[in-house]
Amino acid sequence: MRLFIRTGLVVVLAYLLLAAYAGYRVARGIDDAKSSSLVTRVGAHLMGRNAVERLAITRGHVPGVLTASPTFWMALHAAE
């Protein structure tokens, strides 16, 4: 029984860490795109944060399983 609980905890921890890393990578991609040119920065400002995040998630092919995690969004917003 202890092995089952430990395995479950390791799987949950790995999922949360993977989701946080994915959120961080999406945020870095957004920041890199914004810093690449003035036109991109202005376009991102006009689109708004939510639209830019949705576009980055879609273009980055981030699985919905990862975006459902609160750690994904915490890392995404903390890295911006």
C-alpha positions in Angstrom: 0.0 0.0 0.0 2.8 2.4 0.8 4.4 1.7 -2.6 1.1 2.6 -4.3 0.9 5.9 -2.3 4.5 6.8 -3.0 4.1 6.1 -6.7 1.0 8.2 -6.9 2.7 11.1 -5.1 5.7 10.9 -7.5 3.4 10.8 -10.5 1.4 13.8 -9.3 4.6 15.7 -8.5 6.1 15.0 -11.9 2.8 16.2 -13.6 2.9 19.4 -11.6 6.5 20.1 -12.4 6.0 19.3 -16.1 3.0 21.6 -16.2 5.0 24.4 -14.5 7.9 23.9 -16.9 5.5 24.1 -19.9 4.0 27.3 -18.5 7.5 28.8 -18.1 8.5 27.8 -21.7 5.3 29.4 -23.1 6.0 32.6 -21.1 9.6 32.7 -22.4 8.3 32.2 -25.9 6.0 35.2 -25.5 8.7 37.4 -24.0 11.2 36.4 -26.8 8.6 37.2 -29.5 7.8 40.6 -27.9 11.5 41.5 -27.7 12.2 40.5 -31.3 10.5 43.5 -32.9 8.5 46.6 -32.2 5.7 45.5 -34.5 5.2 42.2 -32.5 5.3 44.1 -29.2 2.6 46.6 -30.4 0.5 43.8 -31.9 0.7 41.8 -28.6 -0.3 44.9 -26.7 -3.3 45.5 -28.9 -4.4 41.8 -28.7 -4.3 41.7 -25.0 -2.7 39.2 -22.6 -5.4 36.5 -22.8 -5.4 36.4 -26.6 -1.6 36.3 -26.7 -1.5 33.5 -24.2 -4.1 31.5 -26.1 -2.2 32.1 -29.3 1.1 31.0 -27.8 -0.5 27.8 -26.3 -2.1 26.9 -29.6 1.0 27.6 -31.7 3.2 25.8 -29.2 0.9 22.7 -29.3 0.7 22.5 -25.5 -1.5 19.6 -24.5 -4.7 20.5 -22.7 -3.8 18.1 -19.9 -0.9 20.5 -19.0 -2.9 23.7 -19.4 -5.5 22.3 -17.0 -3.0 22.4 -14.2 -2.9 25.4 -11.9 0.9 25.3 -11.8 1.0 25.9 -15.6 -0.9 29.2 -15.2 1.1 30.2 -12.1 4.4 29.7 -13.9 3.1 31.4 -17.0 2.0 34.5 -15.1 5.0 34.5 -12.8 7.5 34.4 -15.7 5.8 37.3 -17.7 
